[in-house]
Amino acid sequence: MPKSGKINCGDMLHYDFEQTEIILLQDDITKLPVDAIVNAANSSLLGGGGVDGAIHRSAGKQLLEECKTLFGCNTGDAKITKGYQLPAKYVIHTVGPVWNDGKYNEDNLLTSCYQKSLELALLHNIKTIAFPNISTGVYHFPKNRAAIIATHTVKTFIKAHPHAFQQIYFVTFDEENYSLYQKLLRTA
Ligand code: AR6
C-alpha cells in the first residue's frame, strides 16, 4: 500500500498493462505518496542538482547520512534507502549514464538502471514505484531514445513479473518528455 494519501493530479494518464497500471504524469516526483520513488543520482550518492537535489531537500539530512553508508553506486546499478521526510517510504537511487554519442554502452546502462531498480523494488515488496526520466537532464541522454528504453524495459519487466506491481509511474517534468511518453504508451 502507498505510505499515505491518494495521488490527485490533473494531467494523469492511465494505461492497463497486464496486471499493472502504468501511470504517466507531469509533476514533482518528491510529492508522490508511493512506496518508492527512484532517484537519478550520481555515483557518489551524496546528492547533486536536478531531481537528486529535490529529493535530498525534501527527504532531509537523514537521507544523506544513510547514503554515506552505501559507499557509492556504479553506473547502471541501484541502491535503496528509506524516504525519511518524503511521502514515499523508500528511495531507490540509480546512476544513469552520461550521454557520450552512444559509443559507451549508454543504452544498456540506462536499461540496467530501470531493471535493477525494479529488481530491488521486488525484493522489498514495493507495489507502487515512480520513475523520473533518468539521464535526460544534465546527463543529456536523448529524450526520445531514453523514453523508448524506459517504457520497453518496464513493460518487459512487468511481463516477466505480472503480479509484482500495482502501479508504475513515469513522472515527467517537462512537456517534451510528457508527450514522448504519451505517444509511446498509447501504442501497446
Ligand atoms: N521531479 C521529477 N522530475 C524532475 C525533478 C523533479 N523534482 N527535477 C528534475 N526532474 P537530472 P540526470 C527531471 O538532471 O540527467 C544530478 O545532479 C529533469 O527535468 O535530475 O540523470 C545528479 O546528482 C530530467 O528530465 O538527472 C547527477 O549528477 C530528469 O528529471 C546528475 O544530475 C533527470 O534530470 C544526473 O543527471
Boltz pocket constraint, residues with backbone or C-beta under 6 A from the ligand:
constraints:
  - pocket:
      binder: B
      contacts: [[A, 27], [A, 28], [A, 29], [A, 30], [A, 40], [A, 41], [A, 42], [A, 47], [A, 48], [A, 49], [A, 50], [A, 51], [A, 52], [A, 53], [A, 54], [A, 96], [A, 132], [A, 133], [A, 134], [A, 135], [A, 136], [A, 137], [A, 138], [A, 139], [A, 140], [A, 171], [A, 172], [A, 173], [A, 174], [A, 177]]
      max_distance: 6.0
